[in-house]
Amino acid sequence: MAYRKKIVAGNWKMNKSATEARVLVADILMEIKKFDASDIVICPPFTSLAAISELINEVPNIRLGAQNLHQQSNGAFTGEISAGMLRDLYCRYVIVGHSERRQYYKETDELIKEKAKAALDANLKPIVCIGETLAEREANDWKKVITRQVDNGIAGIDEKQIEDLIIAYEPVWAIGTGKNATPEQAQEVHHFIRGLIAKHYSSAIASKIRIQYGGSVKPDNAKQLLHQPDIDGALVGGASLDARAFAAIVLASRH
């Protein structure tokens, strides 16, 4: 089995001003500045990217990520941000297709693939989110949903680029609800996703793709989740707004 370095990303969503962001990042750095066993990514709102970039630019183990991008490189798209703009702020990662983008802004699998391609073409690593709703889980349709999202939203990306893509499995029913998939449930879905990647590409490529779990990840459940064989990290929401909680999750990712 290929070695896959764990990756823990904090998705701040629409929280923290630039001033507040500096304080939070300073606290995070105090906790995990020298931890390099896993990749660490901080994804603040657009308005805080420049401020955080200045703080972590010289910290080798922590990278900056954005929460979204536009699929075009420039143009008359009021209110949008391009991949090139993110690169200019030293972003290395970008979240694509988060369930909230799908739900509130009606982003489709096809649009998400366009965004992922735009990120990869700009040498950004996209964190592509997939996952089923509670109704789909209860109807036992999760395999159908995940297959559709992979087939339409990921498969077809150039084989030379796909290894730079990270998949985040986020069961929608576990986001911000306090619920989370059991380690066994999460492992089952991650293993299924890896099988889909193998079908579209190869077993060798599938063994290299990193797949994160996202959905109410907290310090008290992180270790069990992150040490499942097919779970390669976490996309952390609410807990990433607390320096100690986020640091504890990062530390739990140690092999």
Contacts in CASP RR format, 6 or more apart in sequence:
PFRMAT RR
TARGET T0000
AUTHOR 0000-0000-0000
METHOD contacts of the structure
MODEL  1
MAYRKKIVAGNWKMNKSATEARVLVADILMEIKKFDASDIVICPPFTSLA
AISELINEVPNIRLGAQNLHQQSNGAFTGEISAGMLRDLYCRYVIVGHSE
RRQYYKETDELIKEKAKAALDANLKPIVCIGETLAEREANDWKKVITRQV
DNGIAGIDEKQIEDLIIAYEPVWAIGTGKNATPEQAQEVHHFIRGLIAKH
YSSAIASKIRIQYGGSVKPDNAKQLLHQPDIDGALVGGASLDARAFAAIV
LASRH
1 207 0 8 1.000
1 229 0 8 1.000
2 204 0 8 1.000
2 207 0 8 1.000
2 208 0 8 1.000
4 207 0 8 1.000
4 208 0 8 1.000
4 209 0 8 1.000
4 210 0 8 1.000
4 232 0 8 1.000
5 38 0 8 1.000
5 39 0 8 1.000
5 210 0 8 1.000
5 232 0 8 1.000
6 37 0 8 1.000
6 38 0 8 1.000
6 39 0 8 1.000
6 210 0 8 1.000
6 226 0 8 1.000
6 232 0 8 1.000
6 233 0 8 1.000
6 253 0 8 1.000
6 254 0 8 1.000
6 255 0 8 1.000
7 38 0 8 1.000
7 39 0 8 1.000
7 40 0 8 1.000
7 41 0 8 1.000
7 166 0 8 1.000
7 210 0 8 1.000
7 212 0 8 1.000
7 232 0 8 1.000
7 233 0 8 1.000
8 38 0 8 1.000
8 39 0 8 1.000
8 40 0 8 1.000
8 41 0 8 1.000
8 212 0 8 1.000
8 233 0 8 1.000
8 234 0 8 1.000
8 236 0 8 1.000
8 246 0 8 1.000
8 249 0 8 1.000
8 250 0 8 1.000
8 253 0 8 1.000
9 40 0 8 1.000
9 41 0 8 1.000
9 42 0 8 1.000
9 43 0 8 1.000
9 65 0 8 1.000
9 93 0 8 1.000
9 95 0 8 1.000
9 127 0 8 1.000
9 168 0 8 1.000
9 212 0 8 1.000
9 234 0 8 1.000
9 235 0 8 1.000
9 236 0 8 1.000
9 240 0 8 1.000
10 41 0 8 1.000
10 42 0 8 1.000
10 43 0 8 1.000
10 235 0 8 1.000
10 236 0 8 1.000
10 237 0 8 1.000
10 240 0 8 1.000
10 246 0 8 1.000
11 43 0 8 1.000
11 67 0 8 1.000
11 95 0 8 1.000
11 98 0 8 1.000
11 235 0 8 1.000
11 236 0 8 1.000
11 237 0 8 1.000
11 240 0 8 1.000
12 21 0 8 1.000
12 42 0 8 1.000
12 43 0 8 1.000
12 44 0 8 1.000
12 45 0 8 1.000
12 48 0 8 1.000
12 67 0 8 1.000
12 237 0 8 1.000
12 240 0 8 1.000
12 241 0 8 1.000
13 45 0 8 1.000
13 67 0 8 1.000
13 100 0 8 1.000
13 237 0 8 1.000
13 238 0 8 1.000
14 45 0 8 1.000
15 45 0 8 1.000
15 241 0 8 1.000
16 24 0 8 1.000
16 44 0 8 1.000
16 45 0 8 1.000
16 48 0 8 1.000
16 241 0 8 1.000
17 47 0 8 1.000
17 48 0 8 1.000
18 47 0 8 1.000
18 48 0 8 1.000
18 50 0 8 1.000
18 51 0 8 1.000
19 51 0 8 1.000
21 44 0 8 1.000
21 45 0 8 1.000
21 48 0 8 1.000
21 51 0 8 1.000
21 52 0 8 1.000
22 51 0 8 1.000
22 52 0 8 1.000
22 55 0 8 1.000
24 241 0 8 1.000
24 243 0 8 1.000
25 42 0 8 1.000
25 52 0 8 1.000
25 55 0 8 1.000
25 56 0 8 1.000
26 55 0 8 1.000
27 243 0 8 1.000
27 244 0 8 1.000
28 42 0 8 1.000
28 62 0 8 1.000
28 243 0 8 1.000
28 246 0 8 1.000
28 247 0 8 1.000
29 55 0 8 1.000
29 56 0 8 1.000
29 59 0 8 1.000
29 62 0 8 1.000
30 243 0 8 1.000
31 243 0 8 1.000
31 244 0 8 1.000
31 246 0 8 1.000
31 247 0 8 1.000
32 40 0 8 1.000
32 61 0 8 1.000
32 62 0 8 1.000
32 247 0 8 1.000
32 250 0 8 1.000
32 251 0 8 1.000
33 59 0 8 1.000
33 61 0 8 1.000
33 62 0 8 1.000
34 61 0 8 1.000
35 61 0 8 1.000
35 250 0 8 1.000
35 251 0 8 1.000
36 60 0 8 1.000
36 61 0 8 1.000
37 253 0 8 1.000
37 254 0 8 1.000
37 255 0 8 1.000
38 233 0 8 1.000
38 250 0 8 1.000
38 253 0 8 1.000
38 254 0 8 1.000
39 61 0 8 1.000
39 63 0 8 1.000
40 61 0 8 1.000
40 62 0 8 1.000
40 63 0 8 1.000
40 250 0 8 1.000
41 62 0 8 1.000
41 63 0 8 1.000
41 64 0 8 1.000
41 65 0 8 1.000
41 92 0 8 1.000
41 93 0 8 1.000
41 127 0 8 1.000
42 52 0 8 1.000
42 56 0 8 1.000
42 62 0 8 1.000
42 63 0 8 1.000
42 64 0 8 1.000
42 65 0 8 1.000
42 240 0 8 1.000
43 64 0 8 1.000
43 65 0 8 1.000
43 66 0 8 1.000
43 67 0 8 1.000
43 93 0 8 1.000
43 94 0 8 1.000
43 95 0 8 1.000
44 52 0 8 1.000
44 65 0 8 1.000
44 67 0 8 1.000
45 67 0 8 1.000
46 66 0 8 1.000
46 67 0 8 1.000
46 81 0 8 1.000
49 64 0 8 1.000
49 65 0 8 1.000
49 66 0 8 1.000
49 86 0 8 1.000
49 89 0 8 1.000
49 91 0 8 1.000
50 89 0 8 1.000
52 64 0 8 1.000
53 64 0 8 1.000
53 89 0 8 1.000
53 90 0 8 1.000
53 91 0 8 1.000
56 62 0 8 1.000
56 63 0 8 1.000
56 64 0 8 1.000
57 90 0 8 1.000
63 92 0 8 1.000
63 93 0 8 1.000
64 89 0 8 1.000
64 90 0 8 1.000
64 91 0 8 1.000
64 92 0 8 1.000
64 93 0 8 1.000
65 86 0 8 1.000
65 91 0 8 1.000
65 92 0 8 1.000
65 93 0 8 1.000
65 94 0 8 1.000
65 95 0 8 1.000
66 81 0 8 1.000
66 86 0 8 1.000
66 91 0 8 1.000
66 93 0 8 1.000
66 94 0 8 1.000
66 95 0 8 1.000
67 94 0 8 1.000
67 95 0 8 1.000
67 98 0 8 1.000
68 81 0 8 1.000
68 94 0 8 1.000
68 95 0 8 1.000
68 96 0 8 1.000
68 97 0 8 1.000
68 98 0 8 1.000
68 101 0 8 1.000
68 115 0 8 1.000
69 80 0 8 1.000
69 81 0 8 1.000
69 82 0 8 1.000
69 83 0 8 1.000
69 86 0 8 1.000
69 94 0 8 1.000
69 96 0 8 1.000
69 115 0 8 1.000
69 118 0 8 1.000
69 119 0 8 1.000
69 124 0 8 1.000
70 77 0 8 1.000
70 80 0 8 1.000
70 81 0 8 1.000
70 82 0 8 1.000
70 115 0 8 1.000
70 118 0 8 1.000
71 111 0 8 1.000
71 114 0 8 1.000
71 115 0 8 1.000
71 117 0 8 1.000
71 118 0 8 1.000
72 80 0 8 1.000
72 82 0 8 1.000
72 118 0 8 1.000
73 82 0 8 1.000
73 83 0 8 1.000
73 84 0 8 1.000
73 118 0 8 1.000
73 122 0 8 1.000
74 82 0 8 1.000
82 118 0 8 1.000
83 94 0 8 1.000
83 118 0 8 1.000
83 119 0 8 1.000
83 121 0 8 1.000
83 122 0 8 1.000
83 124 0 8 1.000
84 122 0 8 1.000
86 94 0 8 1.000
86 122 0 8 1.000
86 124 0 8 1.000
87 122 0 8 1.000
87 123 0 8 1.000
87 124 0 8 1.000
91 124 0 8 1.000
92 124 0 8 1.000
92 125 0 8 1.000
93 124 0 8 1.000
93 125 0 8 1.000
93 126 0 8 1.000
93 127 0 8 1.000
93 166 0 8 1.000
94 119 0 8 1.000
94 124 0 8 1.000
94 125 0 8 1.000
94 126 0 8 1.000
94 127 0 8 1.000
95 126 0 8 1.000
95 127 0 8 1.000
95 129 0 8 1.000
95 168 0 8 1.000
95 235 0 8 1.000
96 112 0 8 1.000
96 115 0 8 1.000
96 116 0 8 1.000
96 119 0 8 1.000
96 126 0 8 1.000
96 127 0 8 1.000
96 128 0 8 1.000
96 129 0 8 1.000
97 107 0 8 1.000
97 112 0 8 1.000
97 115 0 8 1.000
97 128 0 8 1.000
97 129 0 8 1.000
98 129 0 8 1.000
98 170 0 8 1.000
99 129 0 8 1.000
99 131 0 8 1.000
99 170 0 8 1.000
99 172 0 8 1.000
99 175 0 8 1.000
100 175 0 8 1.000
101 107 0 8 1.000
102 108 0 8 1.000
102 112 0 8 1.000
103 172 0 8 1.000
108 152 0 8 1.000
109 148 0 8 1.000
109 149 0 8 1.000
109 151 0 8 1.000
109 152 0 8 1.000
109 153 0 8 1.000
110 152 0 8 1.000
110 153 0 8 1.000
112 128 0 8 1.000
112 153 0 8 1.000
113 152 0 8 1.000
113 153 0 8 1.000
113 154 0 8 1.000
113 156 0 8 1.000
113 157 0 8 1.000
115 126 0 8 1.000
116 126 0 8 1.000
116 128 0 8 1.000
116 153 0 8 1.000
116 154 0 8 1.000
116 157 0 8 1.000
116 165 0 8 1.000
117 157 0 8 1.000
117 161 0 8 1.000
119 125 0 8 1.000
119 126 0 8 1.000
120 126 0 8 1.000
120 157 0 8 1.000
120 158 0 8 1.000
120 161 0 8 1.000
120 164 0 8 1.000
120 165 0 8 1.000
125 164 0 8 1.000
125 165 0 8 1.000
125 166 0 8 1.000
126 164 0 8 1.000
126 165 0 8 1.000
126 166 0 8 1.000
127 166 0 8 1.000
127 167 0 8 1.000
127 168 0 8 1.000
127 212 0 8 1.000
127 235 0 8 1.000
128 153 0 8 1.000
128 154 0 8 1.000
128 165 0 8 1.000
128 166 0 8 1.000
128 167 0 8 1.000
128 168 0 8 1.000
129 168 0 8 1.000
129 170 0 8 1.000
129 235 0 8 1.000
130 146 0 8 1.000
130 149 0 8 1.000
130 150 0 8 1.000
130 154 0 8 1.000
130 167 0 8 1.000
130 168 0 8 1.000
130 169 0 8 1.000
130 170 0 8 1.000
130 193 0 8 1.000
131 142 0 8 1.000
131 145 0 8 1.000
131 146 0 8 1.000
131 149 0 8 1.000
131 169 0 8 1.000
131 170 0 8 1.000
131 171 0 8 1.000
131 172 0 8 1.000
131 189 0 8 1.000
132 141 0 8 1.000
132 142 0 8 1.000
132 145 0 8 1.000
132 146 0 8 1.000
132 171 0 8 1.000
132 172 0 8 1.000
132 173 0 8 1.000
133 145 0 8 1.000
133 172 0 8 1.000
133 173 0 8 1.000
134 172 0 8 1.000
134 173 0 8 1.000
136 142 0 8 1.000
136 144 0 8 1.000
136 145 0 8 1.000
137 171 0 8 1.000
137 173 0 8 1.000
142 171 0 8 1.000
142 189 0 8 1.000
143 192 0 8 1.000
146 169 0 8 1.000
146 189 0 8 1.000
146 192 0 8 1.000
146 193 0 8 1.000
146 196 0 8 1.000
147 196 0 8 1.000
150 193 0 8 1.000
150 196 0 8 1.000
150 197 0 8 1.000
150 200 0 8 1.000
151 196 0 8 1.000
151 200 0 8 1.000
154 162 0 8 1.000
154 165 0 8 1.000
154 167 0 8 1.000
154 197 0 8 1.000
154 200 0 8 1.000
155 196 0 8 1.000
155 200 0 8 1.000
156 200 0 8 1.000
157 165 0 8 1.000
159 201 0 8 1.000
159 205 0 8 1.000
162 197 0 8 1.000
162 201 0 8 1.000
162 205 0 8 1.000
162 209 0 8 1.000
163 205 0 8 1.000
163 208 0 8 1.000
163 209 0 8 1.000
165 209 0 8 1.000
166 209 0 8 1.000
166 210 0 8 1.000
166 211 0 8 1.000
166 212 0 8 1.000
167 193 0 8 1.000
167 197 0 8 1.000
167 209 0 8 1.000
167 210 0 8 1.000
167 211 0 8 1.000
167 212 0 8 1.000
168 211 0 8 1.000
168 212 0 8 1.000
168 213 0 8 1.000
168 214 0 8 1.000
168 235 0 8 1.000
169 186 0 8 1.000
169 189 0 8 1.000
169 190 0 8 1.000
169 193 0 8 1.000
169 211 0 8 1.000
169 212 0 8 1.000
169 213 0 8 1.000
169 214 0 8 1.000
170 213 0 8 1.000
170 214 0 8 1.000
170 215 0 8 1.000
170 235 0 8 1.000
171 180 0 8 1.000
171 181 0 8 1.000
171 189 0 8 1.000
171 214 0 8 1.000
171 215 0 8 1.000
173 179 0 8 1.000
174 180 0 8 1.000
174 181 0 8 1.000
174 214 0 8 1.000
174 215 0 8 1.000
174 216 0 8 1.000
175 214 0 8 1.000
175 215 0 8 1.000
175 216 0 8 1.000
175 237 0 8 1.000
176 215 0 8 1.000
176 216 0 8 1.000
176 237 0 8 1.000
176 238 0 8 1.000
177 216 0 8 1.000
178 216 0 8 1.000
179 216 0 8 1.000
180 186 0 8 1.000
180 215 0 8 1.000
180 216 0 8 1.000
180 217 0 8 1.000
180 218 0 8 1.000
180 221 0 8 1.000
180 225 0 8 1.000
181 189 0 8 1.000
181 213 0 8 1.000
181 215 0 8 1.000
183 221 0 8 1.000
183 224 0 8 1.000
183 225 0 8 1.000
183 228 0 8 1.000
183 231 0 8 1.000
186 213 0 8 1.000
186 225 0 8 1.000
186 228 0 8 1.000
186 231 0 8 1.000
187 228 0 8 1.000
187 229 0 8 1.000
187 230 0 8 1.000
187 231 0 8 1.000
190 211 0 8 1.000
190 213 0 8 1.000
190 228 0 8 1.000
190 230 0 8 1.000
190 231 0 8 1.000
191 229 0 8 1.000
191 230 0 8 1.000
193 211 0 8 1.000
193 230 0 8 1.000
194 206 0 8 1.000
194 207 0 8 1.000
194 209 0 8 1.000
194 211 0 8 1.000
194 230 0 8 1.000
195 206 0 8 1.000
197 205 0 8 1.000
197 206 0 8 1.000
197 209 0 8 1.000
198 205 0 8 1.000
198 206 0 8 1.000
210 232 0 8 1.000
210 233 0 8 1.000
211 230 0 8 1.000
211 231 0 8 1.000
211 232 0 8 1.000
211 233 0 8 1.000
212 231 0 8 1.000
212 232 0 8 1.000
212 233 0 8 1.000
212 234 0 8 1.000
212 235 0 8 1.000
213 225 0 8 1.000
213 226 0 8 1.000
213 231 0 8 1.000
213 233 0 8 1.000
213 234 0 8 1.000
213 235 0 8 1.000
214 234 0 8 1.000
214 235 0 8 1.000
214 236 0 8 1.000
214 237 0 8 1.000
215 235 0 8 1.000
215 237 0 8 1.000
217 225 0 8 1.000
217 234 0 8 1.000
217 235 0 8 1.000
217 236 0 8 1.000
217 237 0 8 1.000
217 239 0 8 1.000
217 249 0 8 1.000
218 239 0 8 1.000
218 245 0 8 1.000
218 249 0 8 1.000
219 239 0 8 1.000
219 245 0 8 1.000
219 248 0 8 1.000
219 249 0 8 1.000
219 252 0 8 1.000
222 234 0 8 1.000
222 248 0 8 1.000
222 249 0 8 1.000
222 252 0 8 1.000
222 253 0 8 1.000
223 252 0 8 1.000
225 231 0 8 1.000
225 234 0 8 1.000
226 233 0 8 1.000
226 234 0 8 1.000
226 249 0 8 1.000
226 252 0 8 1.000
226 253 0 8 1.000
233 253 0 8 1.000
234 249 0 8 1.000
234 253 0 8 1.000
236 246 0 8 1.000
236 249 0 8 1.000
239 245 0 8 1.000
239 246 0 8 1.000
239 249 0 8 1.000
240 246 0 8 1.000
END
